[in-house]
Amino acid sequence: MSMETRVLSASREVIIGGGRPTVLIGERINPTGKKRLAEALRSGDLSVVREEALAQVAAGADILDVNVGATGIDEVEMLPKVVEAVAATVDVPLCIDSRKAKALAAAIAVCPGRPIVNSVTGEEASLEEILPLVKEHGLPVVGLSLDEKGIPADASARLEIAHKIIERAEAAGIPRHDVIIDTLTLSLGANVKAGLTTLEATRRVRDELGVNQTQGCSNISHGLPNRPALTGAYLAMGIEAGLTCPTVDVALVRLAVLSADLVLGRDNYAMRFIAAFREMQKGSGE
């Protein structure tokens, strides 16, 4: 059982689906932990946003996540401005990232194509606010496996929330193939079993629900050394388990993702892997 989710910019189509090459969602337009970007957004300066957009697409991002959530930033005002700036700078589709329905609505109104809405949760307030907005605009949506009690510690409870989100989405008239589930990665530094829990939930969502899946994979290595190596190892396992469109720092992990796709038979004659290697050689001057 595999479903396809169609995402569009003004000029480019990206199709996410099991068995297809893994789609990379660039994570870096997010002020969390990025002092320079946060300060620029607070002052209304969009130059750093444009730099990040160009760099991520050059590194191989297929879709860009756009998030402006930080202290001192009015998301309702700033999110549409950043979405417009990114859409004018690069031609890839966007993933509009906010938990606030008003900010999402303002950004959707100015975003070309067919973006992803990120996100709805299993919380009643979120389901009641976000799903009608998604239905109104006919867009795909990310569903986070958390509810009023937070992120469940076990895979079964995360799966249960995923079921709930999909049931409510379908009841609202949103097709299942337009729901992308995120079973949530947590740091291995805080809990050495965190990766196993998410991988189990990922497999079960794939096997029982068949939908596409994303995760903020950098979370897995938070607080630990050599983060790209650890995140890359997790990504390979996640992709095999059913992760189809991870949200990542593309420049750091793209080769790990291409390697996983090659091992899983999704890269005929290793053409994408070899092309990426040659690009890197050219960039290093070798």
C-alpha positions as CSV (number, residue, x, y, z in Angstrom):
1,M,0.0,0.0,0.0
2,S,1.6,3.3,-1.1
3,M,0.2,6.7,-1.8
4,E,1.4,9.8,-3.6
5,T,1.3,13.4,-2.5
6,R,1.6,16.1,-5.2
7,V,3.2,19.4,-4.2
8,L,3.6,22.4,-6.6
9,S,5.4,25.7,-6.9
10,A,4.6,28.1,-9.6
11,S,6.7,26.1,-12.0
12,R,7.8,22.8,-10.5
13,E,6.0,19.6,-9.4
14,V,7.3,17.3,-6.7
15,I,5.6,13.9,-6.1
16,I,6.2,12.2,-2.8
17,G,5.6,8.5,-2.6
18,G,6.9,5.1,-1.3
19,G,9.3,3.5,-3.8
20,R,10.1,6.9,-5.4
21,P,13.4,8.7,-4.7
22,T,13.3,10.3,-1.2
23,V,12.1,13.9,-1.3
24,L,14.2,16.3,0.8
25,I,12.5,19.1,2.7
26,G,15.1,21.8,3.6
27,E,14.8,22.8,7.3
28,R,17.0,25.9,7.6
29,I,14.4,28.7,7.2
30,N,13.6,28.4,10.9
31,P,14.8,30.9,13.5
32,T,15.0,28.4,16.3
33,G,18.7,28.2,17.3
34,K,19.7,30.6,14.5
35,K,20.5,34.0,16.1
36,R,21.4,35.7,12.8
37,L,18.1,34.6,11.1
38,A,16.0,35.5,14.1
39,E,17.5,39.0,14.4
40,A,17.0,39.6,10.7
41,L,13.4,38.5,10.9
42,R,12.7,40.7,13.9
43,S,14.1,43.7,12.0
44,G,12.1,42.8,8.8
45,D,15.3,42.0,6.9
46,L,14.6,39.1,4.5
47,S,18.1,38.9,3.0
48,V,19.2,36.0,5.2
49,V,16.0,34.1,4.3
50,R,16.9,34.5,0.6
51,E,20.4,33.3,1.2
52,E,19.2,30.2,3.0
53,A,16.7,29.5,0.3
54,L,19.3,29.7,-2.5
55,A,21.8,27.6,-0.5
56,Q,19.4,24.9,0.3
57,V,18.2,24.5,-3.3
58,A,21.8,24.5,-4.5
59,A,22.5,21.7,-2.0
60,G,19.6,19.6,-3.4
61,A,16.5,20.5,-1.5
62,D,13.3,19.5,-3.3
63,I,10.9,21.5,-1.0
64,L,11.6,24.3,1.5
65,D,10.1,24.4,5.0
66,V,9.3,28.0,6.0
67,N,9.0,28.8,9.7
68,V,9.2,32.2,11.4
69,G,8.2,31.2,15.0
70,A,10.4,32.9,17.6
71,T,10.1,35.4,20.4
72,G,9.4,38.9,19.2
73,I,8.1,37.8,15.8
74,D,4.5,38.3,14.7
75,E,3.9,35.2,12.7
76,V,0.6,36.5,11.1
77,E,2.5,39.4,9.7
78,M,5.9,37.9,9.0
79,L,5.1,34.4,7.6
80,P,3.4,35.6,4.4
81,K,6.2,38.1,3.8
82,V,8.8,35.3,4.1
83,V,6.8,32.9,1.9
84,E,6.5,35.6,-0.8
85,A,10.3,36.3,-0.5
86,V,11.2,32.6,-0.8
87,A,8.8,31.9,-3.6
88,A,10.3,34.9,-5.6
89,T,13.8,33.6,-5.0
90,V,13.6,29.9,-5.8
91,D,11.3,27.7,-7.8
92,V,10.8,24.7,-5.5
93,P,7.5,24.1,-3.6
94,L,7.1,25.2,0.0
95,C,6.0,23.7,3.3
96,I,4.4,26.4,5.3
97,D,5.2,25.8,8.9
98,S,3.2,27.2,11.8
99,R,0.9,25.9,14.5
100,K,-1.2,29.1,14.2
101,A,-4.2,29.0,11.9
102,K,-4.2,32.7,11.2
103,A,-0.5,32.7,10.2
104,L,-1.1,29.7,8.0
105,A,-4.1,31.3,6.3
106,A,-2.2,34.5,5.6
107,A,0.7,32.6,4.1
108,I,-1.4,30.3,2.0
109,A,-3.1,33.3,0.5
110,V,0.2,34.6,-1.0
111,C,1.9,31.2,-1.8
112,P,1.9,30.1,-5.4
113,G,1.3,26.5,-6.4
114,R,0.2,23.8,-4.0
115,P,2.3,24.0,-0.7
116,I,2.2,21.6,2.2
117,V,0.6,22.9,5.4
118,N,2.8,22.1,8.4
119,S,1.0,21.2,10.7
120,V,-2.0,19.7,12.5
121,T,-1.7,17.7,15.7
122,G,-4.0,15.2,17.4
123,E,-5.2,18.0,19.8
124,E,-8.8,18.9,19.4
125,A,-8.2,22.6,19.1
126,S,-5.7,22.0,16.3
127,L,-7.9,19.6,14.4
128,E,-10.8,22.0,14.6
129,E,-8.8,25.0,13.4
130,I,-6.4,23.6,10.8
131,L,-8.3,20.9,9.0
132,P,-11.1,23.2,7.7
133,L,-8.3,25.6,6.4
134,V,-6.6,22.7,4.6
135,K,-9.8,21.5,3.1
136,E,-10.8,25.0,1.9
137,H,-7.6,25.3,-0.1
138,G,-7.3,21.7,-1.1
139,L,-3.7,21.3,0.2
140,P,-1.7,18.5,1.7
141,V,-1.1,18.6,5.5
142,V,1.5,17.3,7.9
143,G,0.0,15.5,11.0
144,L,2.1,15.4,14.1
145,S,1.7,12.3,16.4
146,L,1.2,14.3,19.6
147,D,-1.9,15.4,21.5
148,E,-3.0,17.2,24.6
149,K,-0.7,14.9,26.7
150,G,2.4,15.7,24.6
151,I,4.5,13.3,22.6
152,P,3.8,9.7,23.6
153,A,6.7,7.6,24.8
154,D,5.7,4.5,22.9
155,A,5.1,3.7,19.2
156,S,1.6,2.4,19.7
157,A,0.3,5.6,21.1
158,R,1.9,7.6,18.3
159,L,0.3,5.3,15.8
160,E,-3.1,5.8,17.5
161,I,-2.8,9.6,17.1
162,A,-1.8,9.1,13.4
163,H,-5.0,7.1,12.9
164,K,-7.1,9.8,14.6
165,I,-5.6,12.6,12.4
166,I,-6.3,10.6,9.2
167,E,-9.8,9.7,10.3
168,R,-10.6,13.3,11.1
169,A,-9.0,14.5,7.9
170,E,-11.0,12.1,5.8
171,A,-14.2,13.0,7.6
172,A,-13.4,16.7,6.7
173,G,-13.1,15.7,3.0
174,I,-9.3,15.7,2.9
175,P,-8.0,12.6,1.0
176,R,-5.7,10.2,2.8
177,H,-2.9,10.7,0.2
178,D,-2.8,14.4,1.2
179,V,-2.0,13.6,4.9
180,I,1.8,13.3,5.7
181,I,2.4,11.8,9.1
182,D,5.3,12.8,11.4
183,T,5.9,10.3,14.2
184,L,8.4,12.7,15.7
185,T,12.2,12.2,16.4
186,L,13.6,13.0,19.8
187,S,17.2,13.2,20.9
188,L,19.2,10.1,21.5
189,G,21.2,12.1,24.0
190,A,18.2,12.3,26.3
191,N,16.9,8.7,25.6
192,V,19.0,6.1,23.9
193,K,15.8,4.2,22.8
194,A,14.2,7.3,21.2
195,G,15.3,6.3,17.7
196,L,13.9,2.7,18.0
197,T,10.5,4.0,19.1
198,T,10.2,6.4,16.2
199,L,11.4,3.7,13.7
200,E,8.8,1.3,15.0
201,A,6.1,4.0,14.7
202,T,7.3,4.8,11.2
203,R,7.1,1.1,10.0
204,R,3.6,0.7,11.6
205,V,2.3,3.9,9.9
206,R,3.6,2.7,6.6
207,D,2.2,-0.8,7.0
208,E,-1.2,0.1,8.5
209,L,-1.9,3.5,6.9
210,G,0.2,3.6,3.8
211,V,0.7,7.4,3.9
212,N,3.8,9.5,3.3
213,Q,5.9,10.4,6.2
214,T,8.2,13.3,7.3
215,Q,10.3,13.9,10.4
216,G,12.6,16.6,11.6
217,C,15.5,14.2,11.5
218,S,18.1,16.6,13.0
219,N,16.4,16.2,16.4
220,I,17.8,12.7,16.7
221,S,21.4,14.0,17.1
222,H,20.6,17.1,19.2
223,G,23.2,17.7,21.9
224,L,25.6,15.0,20.5
225,P,28.9,15.3,18.6
226,N,29.3,14.6,14.9
227,R,25.7,15.3,14.2
228,P,25.7,14.7,10.4
229,A,27.1,11.2,10.7
230,L,24.5,10.2,13.4
231,T,21.6,11.9,11.5
232,G,22.7,10.2,8.3
233,A,22.7,6.8,9.9
234,Y,19.2,7.4,11.3
235,L,18.0,8.7,7.9
236,A,19.0,5.5,6.2
237,M,17.1,3.4,8.7
238,G,14.1,5.8,8.6
239,I,13.9,5.7,4.8
240,E,13.9,1.9,4.8
241,A,11.1,2.0,7.5
242,G,8.8,4.3,5.4
243,L,10.1,7.9,5.7
244,T,9.5,9.4,2.3
245,C,10.1,13.2,2.8
246,P,12.4,13.9,5.7
247,T,12.9,17.5,6.9
248,V,16.7,18.0,7.1
249,D,19.8,20.2,6.6
250,V,20.2,19.0,3.1
251,A,23.8,20.1,2.6
252,L,24.9,17.9,5.5
253,V,22.9,14.7,4.8
254,R,22.1,14.5,1.1
255,L,24.7,11.9,0.3
256,A,23.5,9.7,3.1
257,V,19.9,9.9,1.7
258,L,21.1,9.2,-1.9
259,S,23.1,6.2,-0.6
260,A,20.0,4.8,1.1
261,D,18.0,5.3,-2.0
262,L,20.6,3.5,-4.0
263,V,20.8,0.5,-1.6
264,L,16.9,0.3,-1.7
265,G,16.9,0.1,-5.5
266,R,15.5,3.6,-6.1
267,D,18.4,4.9,-8.2
268,N,18.8,3.1,-11.6
269,Y,22.4,2.6,-12.5
270,A,23.4,4.8,-9.5
271,M,22.9,7.8,-11.7
272,R,21.7,10.2,-9.0
273,F,24.4,9.1,-6.6
274,I,27.2,9.4,-9.1
275,A,25.9,12.8,-10.3
276,A,25.9,14.1,-6.8
277,F,29.4,12.8,-6.2
278,R,30.7,14.5,-9.3
279,E,29.0,17.8,-8.2
280,M,30.8,17.6,-4.9
281,Q,34.2,16.9,-6.6
282,K,33.6,19.9,-8.9
283,G,32.8,22.1,-6.0
284,S,35.9,21.1,-4.1
285,G,38.1,21.7,-7.1
286,E,39.4,18.1,-7.3
